Amino acid sequence: MTSSGQTKSSLVGTPVLRVHLWRFCSGCRHLWRFCSSSNKSYNKHREFRDSTCGHNRGIRKQGEFKTSVHGRNRGDKEHRELRGDKIQHIMDEMISTEREYVRSLSYIIQHYFPEMERLDLPQDLRGKRSIIFGNLEKLCDFHSQYFLTDLESCAHSPLSISSCLLKHEEQFGMYALYSKNKPRSDALLTSHGNSFFKNKQLELGDKMDLASYLLKPIQRMSKYALLLKDLIKECGQSQEQELADLRTAQEMVRFQLRHGNDLLAMDAIRGCDVNLKEQGQLRCQDEFIVWCGRKKYLRHVFLFEDLILFSKTKKIEGGYDIYIYKQSFKTAEIGMTESVGDSGLRFEIWFRRRKSQDTFILQASSGEVKNAWTSVIGKILWRQALRNRELRMQEMVSMGIGNKPFMDIKPSDSAISDRAVDYMKGSGKMSASARH
């Protein structure tokens, strides 16, 4: 019988069988090799992991690693909860300020509308209620009877506010009309109304005058834009659909804010022999430096769906501008080069059926303005190309040409062959042109 000591001595000098195995690191889950007779490989891996592994900086035990992961998850949860609280706070502010806004509109109707029926109403104010107050009564009806109720129904689902706003997009168009009328209202109040309505203000003991109340609809649209911006900021990037809907609602509100000024500017065009009401919707209007050949001008340019119009700005007393008509062109006749020169501020308008030198180079006040214009013009030209193609196909069918072979061909954006958007990526040129 061999003792333990004898066994030990008999094994001295005998080759040891070493088996190399693979295991997962409990800390970073990396695969490592170790020797069955030694833990040197493990120690070596720990040294390597300590210096390079992103999951473990310094020697950590498995329990310490799990605690770290748990702490990070808890931090993420707290961040989401905080973001949710901010979103709810924005929604609460939107509802509370909406209620206050409705009260203000009702206050004007209740206290100032009856003043227009007084026997001592100044002659210059008689019959001018629609000029002083615009469509304020319709705005009040819309907000008190419809929008406030819908807004309150979104109280516990703040991100659904976008559908609430877009549902009433047509009604929000009333704000553009209110903005368009506002300068006439201001002028009348300044010349005759403020002194008359001052007595009512004193009688009510109100610190705010009528002019301040009539500014509230303009301020309200700006408030919607601001609150939507805050919601978009707090909305998580993973909520793609909600973000897209919020941005669509934000753009609708911004458009209504701009459109009021657009309508006002459109009314200030003088000497124009073109019926502007037949040129489609006014898309945008801005001041540009314009080059035509060697000549250079400062022009206020209006872009309608079917017309681009150049005018010269003229200042008049009272601070409002008028625009003297210079020339205009049908958008169906133009093409566009999206970028000219190195400034990033210029683009080119050219004509399909005129001399190549008959072009206009427009320089915007900023890259943002330039990009907005080229984007809108590009969309207009694309819509025209699609519309022209449809008309051409209808003509062919009515003439009995290819009605059977072509009836199964469905229109597609990638196959517009007869009248197409000619877009060359290298030069950025685009036109609603016919391919001959």
C-alpha positions in Angstrom: 0.0 0.0 0.0 1.4 3.3 -1.0 1.2 6.3 1.3 0.3 9.7 0.2 3.8 10.9 0.6 5.2 8.0 -1.5 2.7 8.7 -4.2 3.9 12.3 -4.3 7.5 11.3 -4.6 6.9 8.7 -7.3 5.3 11.3 -9.5 8.2 13.7 -9.4 9.7 14.0 -12.9 6.7 12.3 -14.6 5.3 14.4 -17.5 2.0 16.1 -16.5 -0.9 15.9 -19.0 -2.1 19.4 -19.7 -5.6 19.9 -21.2 -6.4 23.3 -22.7 -10.1 24.3 -22.3 -12.3 27.3 -23.1 -14.4 29.3 -20.7 -16.4 32.5 -20.7 -15.2 35.4 -18.6 -17.8 36.1 -15.9 -17.2 39.8 -16.2 -17.1 40.6 -19.9 -18.3 37.3 -21.4 -15.2 37.1 -23.6 -14.0 33.6 -24.4 -10.6 32.7 -23.0 -8.3 29.6 -22.9 -7.0 28.2 -19.7 -4.7 25.3 -18.7 -6.2 22.5 -16.5 -3.0 22.4 -14.5 -2.7 26.2 -13.9 -4.7 29.3 -13.7 -2.0 31.5 -15.3 -4.1 31.9 -18.4 -7.0 33.2 -16.3 -4.8 35.7 -14.5 -3.3 36.8 -17.8 -6.8 37.3 -19.2 -7.8 39.3 -16.2 -4.9 41.6 -16.8 -5.8 41.9 -20.5 -9.5 42.5 -19.6 -8.7 45.1 -17.0 -6.8 47.2 -19.5 -8.9 46.8 -22.6 -12.4 45.6 -21.8 -15.1 48.3 -22.0 -17.2 46.4 -19.5 -14.6 46.3 -16.8 -12.2 49.1 -15.9 -10.1 47.7 -13.0 -10.5 44.3 -11.4 -14.2 43.6 -10.8 -15.9 40.5 -9.4 -18.9 39.1 -11.1 -21.3 40.5 -8.5 -19.8 44.0 -8.9 -20.4 43.9 -12.7 -24.0 42.9 -12.2 -24.5 45.7 -9.8 -23.0 48.2 -12.4 -25.5 47.0 -15.1 -28.4 47.2 -12.7 -27.4 50.7 -11.7 -27.2 51.8 -15.4 -30.7 50.3 -16.1 -32.1 52.1 -13.1 -30.5 55.3 -14.3 -32.1 54.8 -17.8 -35.5 54.2 -16.1 -35.2 57.4 -14.0 -34.2 59.3 -17.2 -37.3 58.0 -19.0 -39.5 58.9 -16.1 -38.0 62.4 -15.9 -38.6 62.9 -19.6 -42.2 61.7 -19.2 -42.8 64.2 -16.4 -41.5 67.0 -18.7 -43.7 66.0 -21.5 -46.7 65.9 -19.2 -45.8 69.3 -17.8 -45.7 70.7 -21.4 -49.1 69.2 -22.1 -50.6 70.7 -18.8 -49.2 74.1 -19.8 -50.8 73.9 -23.2 -54.2 73.0 -21.7 -54.1 75.7 -19.0 -53.0 78.4 -21.4 -55.7 77.3 -23.8 -58.4 77.8 -21.2 -57.0 81.2 -20.4 -56.9 82.1 -24.1 -60.6 81.1 -24.5 -61.5 83.3 -21.5 -59.6 86.3 -23.1 -61.5 85.9 -26.4 -64.8 85.7 -24.6 -63.9 88.7 -22.5 -63.4 90.8 -25.6 -66.7 89.7 -27.1 -68.6 90.3 -23.8 -67.2 93.7 -23.0 -66.0 95.4 -26.2 -68.3 94.2 -28.9 -71.3 96.0 -27.3 -69.3 99.3 -27.4 -69.7 99.2 -31.2 -73.5 99.6 -30.8 -73.3 102.8 -28.6 -75.1 105.9 -29.9 -72.0 108.0 -29.2 -69.7 105.8 -31.2 -67.4 108.1 -33.3 -68.4 108.4 -36.9 -65.1 107.0 -38.2 -65.7 103.8 -36.2 -69.3 103.1 -37.4 -69.7 99.9 -39.4 -66.0 99.0 -38.7 -66.4 96.1 -36.3 -65.1 93.6 -38.8 -62.0 95.8 -39.3 -61.3 96.3 -35.6 -61.9 92.7 -34.5 -61.4 90.8 -37.7 -62.7 87.2 -37.4 -62.1 87.0 -33.7 -65.7 85.8 -33.0 -65.2 82.8 -35.3 -61.8 82.1 -33.5 -63.6 82.1 -30.2 -66.3 79.7 -31.4 -63.8 77.3 -32.8 -61.6 77.2 -29.7 -64.4 77.2 -27.1 -66.6 74.7 -28.8 -64.2 72.3 -30.5 -60.4 72.7 -30.0 -60.3 73.1 -26.2 -62.4 69.9 -25.8 -60.2 67.9 -28.1 -57.1 69.3 -26.4 -58.4 68.2 -22.9 -59.0 64.7 -24.3 -55.2 64.5 -24.9 -54.3 65.3 -21.3 -53.1 61.8 -20.5 -51.6 61.1 -23.9 -49.5 64.2 -24.7 -47.9 63.0 -27.9 -51.3 62.6 -29.5 -51.5 66.4 -29.6 -50.3 66.3 -33.2 -53.4 64.6 -34.4 -55.5 67.1 -32.5 -53.9 70.0 -34.3 -53.8 68.4 -37.7 -57.5 67.4 -37.4 -58.3 71.1 -37.4 -55.8 72.3 -40.0 -58.5 74.0 -42.1 -59.9 75.9 -39.1 -56.4 77.1 -38.2 -56.4 78.8 -41.6 -58.5 81.5 -39.9 -55.3 82.8 -38.2 -53.8 83.8 -41.5 -56.9 85.9 -42.3 -56.7 87.4 -38.8 -53.0 88.3 -39.3 -53.8 89.8 -42.7 -56.4 92.1 -41.2 -54.3 93.1 -38.2 -52.5 96.1 -39.7 -55.8 97.7 -40.7 -57.1 97.1 -37.2 -54.0 98.6 -35.6 -54.3 101.7 -37.9 -57.9 102.3 -37.1 -57.4 101.9 -33.3 -54.4 104.2 -33.4 -56.3 107.0 -35.3 -59.7 106.8 -33.6 -60.3 103.7 -31.4 -57.8 103.8 -28.5 -59.2 107.0 -27.0 -62.8 105.7 -27.3 -62.2 102.3 -25.9 -60.0 103.7 -23.1 -63.1 104.7 -21.1 -64.3 101.0 -21.2 -60.9 99.8 -20.0 -61.1 102.3 -17.0 -64.6 101.2 -16.3 -63.6 97.5 -16.1 -60.5 98.4 -14.0 -58.3 96.5 -16.5 -54.6 97.0 -16.8 -54.6 95.8 -20.4 -56.1 97.9 -23.2 -58.0 96.5 -26.2 -55.0 96.6 -28.5 -53.2 94.2 -26.1 -56.1 91.8 -26.1 -56.3 91.8 -29.9 -52.7 90.7 -30.0 -53.5 87.5 -28.2 -54.4 85.4 -31.3 -51.0 86.2 -32.9 -49.3 85.3 -29.6 -51.3 82.1 -29.3 -50.1 80.6 -32.6 -46.5 81.4 -31.6 -47.2 79.6 -28.3 -48.3 76.5 -30.1 -45.1 76.5 -32.1 -43.0 76.9 -29.0 -44.7 74.1 -27.0 -44.5 71.8 -30.0 -40.8 72.5 -30.2 -40.4 71.6 -26.5 -42.3 68.3 -27.1 -40.1 67.4 -30.0 -37.1 68.0 -27.9 -38.3 65.7 -25.1 -39.6 63.0 -27.4 -37.4 59.9 -27.6 -35.7 59.1 -30.9 -37.1 55.6 -30.7 -40.6 57.1 -31.0 -40.2 57.7 -34.7 -43.9 58.0 -35.7 -44.7 60.3 -32.8 -41.8 62.5 -33.7 -42.8 62.6 -37.4 -46.4 63.6 -36.5 -45.2 66.3 -34.1 -42.9 67.8 -36.8 -45.8 67.8 -39.3 -48.0 69.6 -36.8 -45.2 72.1 -36.1 -44.8 72.8 -39.8 -48.5 73.4 -40.1 -48.4 76.0 -37.3 -45.4 77.7 -38.7 -47.0 77.8 -42.1 -50.1 79.6 -40.7 -47.8 82.1 -39.0 -46.0 82.8 -42.3 -49.1 82.7 -44.4 -50.7 85.7 -42.7 -47.7 87.8 -43.6 -47.7 86.3 -47.1 -51.3 87.3 -47.7 -50.5 90.8 -46.4 -47.6 91.1 -48.7 -49.6 89.8 -51.6 -52.2 92.6 -51.1 -49.4 95.1 -51.1 -48.4 94.4 -54.8 -49.1 97.4 -57.0 -49.2 97.7 -60.8 -49.6 94.0 -61.5 -51.7 93.1 -64.6 -51.8 89.4 -63.7 -54.7 88.0 -61.8 -52.8 86.6 -58.8 -55.9 84.8 -57.4 -55.6 82.4 -60.4 -51.9 81.5 -59.9 -52.4 78.9 -57.1 -51.3 79.2 -53.5 -48.6 81.7 -52.5 -45.8 79.4 -51.4 -43.2 81.9 -50.1 -41.9 85.4 -50.5 -38.5 86.9 -49.7 -36.0 89.6 -50.6 -33.2 88.6 -53.0 -30.2 90.1 -54.8 -30.9 89.3 -58.4 -28.5 89.2 -61.3 -29.8 89.2 -64.9 -26.8 89.3 -67.3 -24.6 92.1 -66.1 -27.4 93.9 -64.3 -27.9 93.6 -60.5 -31.1 94.4 -58.6 -32.6 94.1 -55.2 -36.0 92.4 -55.7 -38.8 91.1 -53.5 -39.8 87.8 -55.1 -43.1 86.0 -54.8 -43.4 82.3 -55.6 -46.9 81.0 -56.4 -47.7 77.5 -57.5 -48.0 78.6 -61.1 -46.1 81.9 -61.2 -42.8 83.5 -60.0 -43.1 87.3 -59.6 -40.4 90.0 -59.3 -41.1 93.3 -57.6 -39.4 96.3 -56.1 -39.9 97.3 -52.5 -41.1 100.8 -51.8 -41.3 102.2 -48.3 -44.4 104.3 -47.4 -45.4 106.3 -44.3 -46.7 104.2 -41.4 -43.9 101.6 -41.7 -45.6 99.3 -44.2 -44.1 98.3 -47.5 -45.7 98.1 -51.0 -44.2 96.1 -53.9 -44.1 97.6 -57.4 -44.6 94.9 -60.0 -41.7 94.4 -62.4 -42.1 91.1 -64.2 -43.4 87.5 -63.8 -43.0 84.1 -65.4 -45.1 80.9 -65.4 -43.4 78.2 -63.3 -44.2 75.8 -66.2 -41.7 77.7 -68.3 -38.7 77.7 -65.9 -36.0 75.3 -64.8 -33.7 75.6 -61.8 -30.0 75.0 -60.9 -30.0 74.4 -57.2 -26.5 75.9 -56.4 -24.4 78.5 -58.2 -21.0 79.7 -57.0 -19.3 78.8 -53.7 -21.2 81.0 -51.3 -24.0 78.5 -50.8 -26.5 81.3 -51.0 -27.2 81.4 -54.8 -29.4 79.4 -57.2 -30.4 80.0 -60.8 -33.7 80.3 -62.6 -33.6 79.6 -66.4 -36.1 79.2 -69.2 -36.7 76.3 -71.6 -37.7 78.3 -74.6 -35.5 81.4 -74.4 -31.9 82.3 -74.9 -29.4 80.6 -72.5 -28.2 84.0 -71.3 -31.8 84.9 -70.2 -31.3 83.6 -66.7 -31.8 84.9 -63.2 -29.3 84.2 -60.4 -30.9 84.8 -57.0 -28.8 85.3 -53.8 -30.7 84.7 -50.6 -30.0 86.3 -47.2 -29.1 83.0 -45.7 -28.5 79.3 -46.5 -31.7 78.4 -44.8 -33.8 80.7 -47.0 -32.0 79.5 -50.1 -32.6 75.8 -49.2 -36.2 76.5 -48.5 -36.8 78.1 -51.9 -34.9 75.4 -53.9 -36.9 72.7 -52.1 -40.3 74.4 -52.8 -39.4 75.1 -56.4 -38.2 71.5 -56.9 -41.5 70.2 -55.6 -43.5 72.5 -57.8 -41.6 71.4 -60.9 -42.0 67.8 -60.0 -45.8 68.2 -59.5 -46.1 69.9 -62.8 -44.2 67.1 -64.5 -46.5 64.5 -63.1 -49.6 66.6 -64.0 -48.3 67.1 -67.6 -47.7 63.4 -68.0 -51.2 62.6 -66.9 -52.6 65.1 -69.4 -50.5 63.6 -72.2 -51.7 60.1 -71.4 -55.3 61.3 -71.4 -54.8 63.0 -74.8 -53.4 59.8 -76.2 -56.3 57.8 -75.0 -58.9 60.3 -76.3 -57.1 60.2 -79.7 -57.3 56.3 -79.7 -53.5 56.0 -79.6 -52.3 53.1 -77.5 -55.4 52.9 -75.3 -55.1 49.2 -75.0 -51.2 48.8 -74.8 -50.9 51.6 -72.3 -53.9 51.0 -70.1 -52.0 48.4 -68.0 -49.1 50.8 -67.4 -49.3 52.4 -64.1 -47.7 55.8 -63.5 -44.6 55.8 -61.4 -42.1 58.4 -60.2 -39.3 56.5 -61.9 -40.8 56.3 -65.4 -41.9 59.7 -66.6 -41.0 59.6 -70.2 -43.0 62.2 -72.2 -42.9 65.3 -70.0 -40.5 64.8 -67.1 -38.5 66.4 -64.5 -35.1 66.6 -66.0 -32.7 66.4 -63.1 -29.0 66.0 -63.5 -27.3 65.1 -60.2 -24.0 66.5 -61.2 -25.3 70.0 -61.9 -28.4 70.0 -59.8 -30.5 71.2 -62.7 -34.3 70.6 -62.7 -37.1 71.5 -65.0 -40.6 70.6 -66.0 -39.5 70.0 -69.6 -40.5 67.9 -72.6 -38.1 65.4 -73.9 -37.9 65.5 -77.6 
